[in-house]
Every structure is written in structure tokens, then in C-alpha cells.
Amino acid sequence: MLTRRHLVTLMGAGGLSFAMAGCSMLTPEYSAYVREEQGEQRNPRGSYQDLAEALWTLQQDAGAENLSLSLYNYADQKTFVFTPEYRGYEASTVKVPLALSAMRQAFARGRALSEDLRKAVKASIGFSDNDATAAVFGSLADTDENRAGEVNTTYNRLGINQTRADAGWGANLTGTEDHLKISRAVYEGVDWIGSEDMQILREAMTASDSASQGWGVGVLGKLQGAGADSTDLEAAQKVLCKNGWLPNDLGKWYINSDGVVLYRDKTFALSVMVFGFKAQEEGQHLASKAVETAMRLLAK
């Protein structure tokens, strides 16, 4: 009779490592935890354990080198993190904290973003336009070093201490736990950004461009057109999304997707990161499948 027992050991990275023993077949080995608001990290149970095992299976079946997913469930106020130790490049998901930095500066000066900066934010976020992003980043200070310092000030305000900008944007190492904080800040609002500017950012993150935002978290928007992933799930009631993708020197892709979804009357903030594919579309598809799996198991 096949039996399974969990061996749980606390990892130095702050997660929990799980290994399934008592079976000679390939068995799940992953790190994951669940944390209640302001509570301790605990090993996943119930639907969260099912999600951790399902994500491990997805990663193995797809052949990805890394898959990390963090989410915050507003219904039960729990944070779930799968593979907390993973770090990858921010790529275009950094465009959200860049926008937040420009908005923070404007609010500190007692005004809203200029019309030109608003247009740049909309293009940078909604269509992942790099020229528009360069304009937003360039507005922060007089040198790249000082601009990076302004982004790091924003990270500090968000409670992010493991992601640092360094004289540029997009090539900073980060993890899904940090980017989950960014997604939550956009959805919940913060007291150091004007409400009108924050609403402009939310509108820019409403997934509409299928090529850049129709996968990952954006798959739940059920966009049609080139670049969009298909799903048999019903469309979410609301989707905020920012995706990113960047190859390394060996041609392997860093694939990221952050956002917030209202799905089956339940709200989730999410961040997913994938690495290890030579084909960009394979990584994007795995990011979509990870988000779909979370909704199937948690939004019942």
C-alpha cells in the first residue's frame, strides 16, 4: 500500500522544505510556506498544500529550472509563497515601482504627475514601452545613480529590502515576495501617493494589450490576439497586470508576471516568476498555468 509522509525542515531562506518519502517514484521536493497577517510562517495545509504540490508538478512537467509564486488571499488574509529563495531579474515588472517613484516625488511636492509623465506611465505600463519607461526613469533625478536611489527609497517605503536598484532599471535581482508587496500597494493604495495618480496606474495595469499582458496574471483577462494565452477558466471580474521578460546571455528567459485579480468574487494579489526556457512562450505559458492553478484551488 502506497503511503506518504512529509518531512519538514526549516530552510535558511525562510521557507519550508518538503520532501515526500516512502515511495520510490519521483516525489515532490519544494520550499513553501503560508503566513497569516503579522503571523509566523507555517507549512501549507489544505488547499495551500494542494497548490504547492500542484506547482511543483507543473514545474517538473514543463522542465523549468525555477518557478516561484507568491499570493495574498484577501478572503482569509493569508500569504502563500512557493520557492521563496528564488531570485531573478525584475525585467519590465520594474516599471511599476518606477511609476510609483515618480508619483511619490510628485506627491511630496504637493502636486500630481505632469500630463507628459502620465502619458509616459500609461505607455510604460499598459504596452511595456521602453522609451516611455526611460522617460519615467529619467524624470527621477539627474544621474542614473541618483535615479536608482529614488527607486530604492520607494522600495523602502514598500517594506522591500531584498531588491535594490543599481544605476539602471530592469536588471535588478528580485523575488516574488517583494513584488507581491508592490501588487498589494497598487491595489490597496498608500498614503504617500495621491489617489488620482494611483488610479491612473491601476487603469494602465488593466490588462488590454494581448501581446504584452495577455499571459501570466493577464491570462484571466481572456484577451484575444497574438501573444495571449488561452484558458478554459471564466474571465476574472477584474485584472490588474504587469508582465516582464528578459533573456540572459545564454538565451534563457526570465519571465515575470505581477498583478491583482477579482475572481469568483475573491481578490488575490499575485507575483509569479519563471526561469529556464530557451523559448519565451514556454515560460509565459507556465506562468499562466501557475496562475490558473492557484485560482482553481483557492477561488472555489
N, C-alpha and C positions, 0 to 999 in steps of 0.2 A: 504494500500500500504506500503510495507516494505521500510523504509528509514534508512539511516545510517549517523551518523555524528561523526567526530573524535574529541575526547577530547585530547589535547596535553599539557603535563606538563613537565617542565624540571626536570630531576632527578639529585640527588646529585652525582650519579656515572658518570655523564657526558653524558648520553644518553637521549633519548626522550621516554617517556612512552605514549603508545597509548591505548585507550580503545574505543571500538565500542559501541555506545549507541543507544537506540531507538528500541531495539529488545530483546525479552525475551529469545531467544535461546542463547547458548554458543557463546560468542563474543570474538574476538581477543583482548588480552591484552599483550603487549610486549614492550620492550625498544629497540630502534634502531635509528640510525642517518646516515646521509650522510654528508661528508665533502669534499669540493673541496681542492685542493692542497694549503696549508697555509691559508685556509679559516675557516669560522665558521661552527659549527655543525648545521645542519638543519634537519627537519623532512623529511623522504623519500617521494619522489614523483615519479609518473610514474612507470617505471619498477622496481625501487628500493622499492617503496611501495608494489608493487605486490610481490616482493621477500620476504619482511618482513612478509607479511601476509601468504605467502606460507610456510615459515619456521615455523611460529607459528602453522600452521595446521599440518605440518609434526611432530612437537614435540608432539602435543596433540594426534594425531592418533597413534604414536608409544608408548606413555606413558613414555617418557623420563623426568627425573627430570630437566635436563638442556640441552639446545642446544645453542651454540654460534657460530657465523660465522663472520669473517672479511674478506674483499677482497679489493684489489686495482685494479681498471679498468684502464689499461694503455691507452685505447682509449679516455676516457673522463677525465682522471686524477682525478677520484673521489674515495674516500674511503667509503665503506659501512660497518657498524658494527651492528650486531644483538646480543642483550644481552651483552652489554659492561661490565656490572657489574659482570659477572660470573668469578670465579676463580677455577681452578682445577690443578691437578698435571701435570707437564711437561711430565713425563714418558719419553719414548725414543725420543721424539722430541727434548729433550735437547742435543742429540748427535750432532746436527748441530752446536749450539753455542760452544760446546766443541771442535769440529773440527776447528771452526773459531778462537777459543782461541789459539790453537796450531799453527795455521797458522799465527796469529798476532804476536806471540812470535818469530817465525822463521823470519818473515819479518823485525821485529825490530832489529834482529841480522844480517841482511843483507844476509839471505840465504833462501832457500826453505825448506820444510819439508824433513826430512830424509826418505830414502826408507822404513824403518820399519814403520815409522809413516804414510806414505802414504798408505801402505798396511792396517794398522790398521783403518785408516779413511774409506777406501773403504769397509772393512768388517763391521765396526760400522754403517755406513750409509746405504749401499746397502742391507745388510742382518740383520741389527739390532743386531749384535753380541755383547753381553755384555762383553766378555773377551777382545775383541778389544777395546771397549769403555773404559774399565778400564785402558788399556794401554795408550790411548789418555789422559784421565784424569790424570793418574799418571805422565805423562810427564810434566805437567804444573808447578809443584812445589814440595817441599819436604814434605809437610804435607797437609792433606785434607783441613784444614782451609785456607792455602795459595793458594791451588788449586782453592778453591771456590772464593777467592779474584781475581784470574786471570780471572775466568769466569765472575765475576761481572764487571771487567774492560772492558771486551768485551761487556757486556750489556750496559754499559755506552757509549761506542763508537757507539753503535747502536741506542742510544736515548731511551733505555729501562730503566725505573726507578721503575716499579712496580713488577718486577721479580728479585729475589735475590737468588743466590746460597748460601748454608749454609752447609759447611763441607760434601759435597756429591753431587750426581747427580741423577736426576730423580724425587725426591720428593719435588721439589720446586714448590710453587704455582705460576700460571701464568694465562694469559688471551689471547684471540685470537688477540687483538690489538697489544700486544707485539710480538707475534710470526709472525704476518703479517710483522713486521719490519724486522724480520730475513729472511723471504722468499724473501722480496724485496732486501735485501742486497746481498743475494746469486745471484739473477738474475741480478741485476744492477752492482754489484761489488763495492768495497770500496777501498780507497787509502791507507789503512793500511794492506792490504793483497796482496801478489803477484798474478799476473794474472794466472800464471801456477798452483799454488796451488788452487786458486778458481775454475779453470776449472776442476781440479781433484774432487773437492767437487760436482760440478754440474753433472759430469759424474756418481759419486756414487749415486746421487739422481735421476738419470734417472730410473724410476720405472721398475724393471725387475723381482724381486723376488715376485711371486704371493702371497705367504703365508704372507709376512710381509708388502708388499707395494701395493697389488692389490685391495685396497679399499680406501675410502675417496677420496682425490685428485687423488690417483692412479687408481681409477675406470676408469678414462678417458683414461688410457693406454690400456684398454681392454686386460689385461693379462689373460691367461688361466691357470687353475690349482687350487689346493686346497687353500682355503683362499681368492681367488679373487672374488669380486662381479661382477655380470653380469650387463650390461646396454644396452638399446636399442639406446643410442646415438652413433654417429660415433666416432671413436677413435680421440683423440686430435692429433694435429700435433707434439706436444712435451709436455712431462710431467716431471717435477721435483717434487719429493715427499719424505717426511719422515713422517712415522706414529709412533704412540706410544700408549701403552695400559698398564694400571696398576690397579689392584683391591685394594679397601680399606679393612679395617678389617671386614666389613660386606659382603664382596664378591661382591660389586657393582663396576662396571668398569668405570675408566676414559679412554675415547677414544679420541685420538687427531690425526689430520692429517694436515700437512703443505705442501705448495709447490707452484709451478707456472705452469700454463698451457698455451699453444698456441692452441686455439680452434676456428675454423672457422675464422682464420686469426686475432683473437683478443687475447691479452695477459692479463692474470689475475694472480695476486698473491693472495693466499688464506690461511686461517687458520680456522679450524673447531674443536670444542671441544664438546663432548657429555658425559653426566654422568647419571647414574641411573639404568643401566641394570644389572641383575644377569648373563645374557648370553653375553659374549664378542661379539659374532657375531651380536647380535641385535644392539649394539652400533656402530659397524663398518658399518653395513648396513645403519643406519640412517645418519652417516657421509657421506656415498656415495650418499644417496638420497639428502642431503643438497647441495652437490657439483653439482650434476646433475641439480637440480632445479635452481641453480644460472646460469648455462650455458644455460639452456633452455630460461630463461628470459632475460639475458643480452647479450648473444652472438648470436643474431638473424641475 
